[in-house]
Amino acid sequence: MSRSPIVVTVVVLGLLVLGLTDAAVAGKKASGQDLYKEHCKPCHMEDSENGEYTPMTLIQDQWDRFFDEKYVPAHSSVIDENHGGKPVTEVIDAEQLELIKNFAVDHAADSEHPMTCG
């Protein structure tokens, strides 16, 4: 029996598995915590001129008010150099912003599970 068909089959199956793995990883949604670390923390870490902000910095109502009323005015002119030099409000889409908001509210100072973001 020739080994050629077996080798081809193994290679094709290997490529198929790799393709499915890449698709699964690409389809994975980032968590609110991951998005907070990527988009918020770089400008709001300890000793930042923009102020240090973690979920525990505010209580739940304050985070709700911030995201509902203050986020856009405070960030529309902030340029995100790590994401193509676009304004932060263009880089973070509505779904991502909701995930970040939920993370901040769920881990606020008055929540059942306060958290700094690590």
C-alpha positions as a Python dict, from the first residue, in 0.01 Angstrom:
ca = {
    (1, 'M'): (0, 0, 0),
    (2, 'S'): (129, 342, -93),
    (3, 'R'): (193, 592, 184),
    (4, 'S'): (104, 889, -34),
    (5, 'P'): (-274, 882, 24),
    (6, 'I'): (-221, 837, 399),
    (7, 'V'): (21, 1130, 418),
    (8, 'V'): (-214, 1350, 215),
    (9, 'T'): (-506, 1253, 439),
    (10, 'V'): (-309, 1331, 755),
    (11, 'V'): (-197, 1668, 618),
    (12, 'V'): (-550, 1761, 510),
    (13, 'L'): (-693, 1660, 848),
    (14, 'G'): (-419, 1857, 1025),
    (15, 'L'): (-497, 2167, 824),
    (16, 'L'): (-867, 2124, 893),
    (17, 'V'): (-806, 2100, 1268),
    (18, 'L'): (-582, 2409, 1261),
    (19, 'G'): (-844, 2600, 1064),
    (20, 'L'): (-1118, 2510, 1310),
    (21, 'T'): (-896, 2606, 1603),
    (22, 'D'): (-821, 2947, 1448),
    (23, 'A'): (-1192, 3003, 1382),
    (24, 'A'): (-1279, 2917, 1742),
    (25, 'V'): (-1015, 3155, 1879),
    (26, 'A'): (-1118, 3434, 1640),
    (27, 'G'): (-1482, 3391, 1741),
    (28, 'K'): (-1406, 3420, 2113),
    (29, 'K'): (-1541, 3743, 2256),
    (30, 'A'): (-1318, 3945, 2482),
    (31, 'S'): (-1442, 3988, 2836),
    (32, 'G'): (-1517, 4325, 2992),
    (33, 'Q'): (-1209, 4282, 3208),
    (34, 'D'): (-989, 4214, 2905),
    (35, 'L'): (-1131, 4519, 2727),
    (36, 'Y'): (-1084, 4734, 3040),
    (37, 'K'): (-719, 4627, 3059),
    (38, 'E'): (-664, 4692, 2689),
    (39, 'H'): (-849, 5022, 2647),
    (40, 'C'): (-884, 5188, 2988),
    (41, 'K'): (-595, 5084, 3208),
    (42, 'P'): (-310, 5219, 2988),
    (43, 'C'): (-433, 5577, 3044),
    (44, 'H'): (-572, 5531, 3395),
    (45, 'M'): (-304, 5343, 3586),
    (46, 'E'): (-146, 5445, 3915),
    (47, 'D'): (13, 5794, 3904),
    (48, 'S'): (-146, 5868, 3565),
    (49, 'E'): (-202, 6233, 3473),
    (50, 'N'): (-551, 6118, 3367),
    (51, 'G'): (-624, 5982, 3713),
    (52, 'E'): (-613, 5625, 3832),
    (53, 'Y'): (-939, 5442, 3771),
    (54, 'T'): (-1023, 5084, 3853),
    (55, 'P'): (-1369, 4937, 3898),
    (56, 'M'): (-1333, 4999, 4273),
    (57, 'T'): (-1273, 5372, 4221),
    (58, 'L'): (-1647, 5440, 4193),
    (59, 'I'): (-1970, 5289, 4321),
    (60, 'Q'): (-2218, 5126, 4084),
    (61, 'D'): (-2440, 5432, 4038),
    (62, 'Q'): (-2137, 5647, 3960),
    (63, 'W'): (-2017, 5402, 3693),
    (64, 'D'): (-2365, 5393, 3539),
    (65, 'R'): (-2375, 5773, 3528),
    (66, 'F'): (-2022, 5790, 3385),
    (67, 'F'): (-2091, 5553, 3098),
    (68, 'D'): (-2438, 5696, 3029),
    (69, 'E'): (-2350, 6067, 3047),
    (70, 'K'): (-1979, 6138, 3072),
    (71, 'Y'): (-1786, 5879, 2870),
    (72, 'V'): (-1841, 6031, 2525),
    (73, 'P'): (-1771, 6395, 2623),
    (74, 'A'): (-1464, 6291, 2825),
    (75, 'H'): (-1317, 6061, 2560),
    (76, 'S'): (-1424, 6186, 2214),
    (77, 'S'): (-1103, 6386, 2173),
    (78, 'V'): (-875, 6119, 2324),
    (79, 'I'): (-662, 5954, 2055),
    (80, 'D'): (-576, 5586, 2096),
    (81, 'E'): (-225, 5547, 1955),
    (82, 'N'): (-238, 5169, 2014),
    (83, 'H'): (-536, 5127, 1781),
    (84, 'G'): (-461, 5318, 1463),
    (85, 'G'): (-454, 5670, 1609),
    (86, 'K'): (-833, 5690, 1616),
    (87, 'P'): (-1044, 5855, 1886),
    (88, 'V'): (-1120, 5614, 2172),
    (89, 'T'): (-1492, 5656, 2104),
    (90, 'E'): (-1439, 5513, 1754),
    (91, 'V'): (-1209, 5231, 1863),
    (92, 'I'): (-1445, 5093, 2129),
    (93, 'D'): (-1776, 4989, 1973),
    (94, 'A'): (-2111, 4988, 2155),
    (95, 'E'): (-2094, 4617, 2240),
    (96, 'Q'): (-1743, 4648, 2382),
    (97, 'L'): (-1839, 4957, 2579),
    (98, 'E'): (-2132, 4769, 2732),
    (99, 'L'): (-1897, 4487, 2836),
    (100, 'I'): (-1656, 4737, 2994),
    (101, 'K'): (-1944, 4911, 3171),
    (102, 'N'): (-2080, 4582, 3304),
    (103, 'F'): (-1734, 4487, 3430),
    (104, 'A'): (-1688, 4821, 3607),
    (105, 'V'): (-2037, 4813, 3762),
    (106, 'D'): (-2017, 4447, 3864),
    (107, 'H'): (-1685, 4508, 4042),
    (108, 'A'): (-1747, 4859, 4176),
    (109, 'A'): (-1662, 4956, 4533),
    (110, 'D'): (-2016, 4881, 4654),
    (111, 'S'): (-2060, 4559, 4455),
    (112, 'E'): (-2062, 4208, 4597),
    (113, 'H'): (-1730, 4140, 4421),
    (114, 'P'): (-1515, 4459, 4422),
    (115, 'M'): (-1207, 4433, 4203),
    (116, 'T'): (-913, 4647, 4098),
    (117, 'C'): (-871, 4493, 3748),
    (118, 'G'): (-523, 4351, 3804),
}
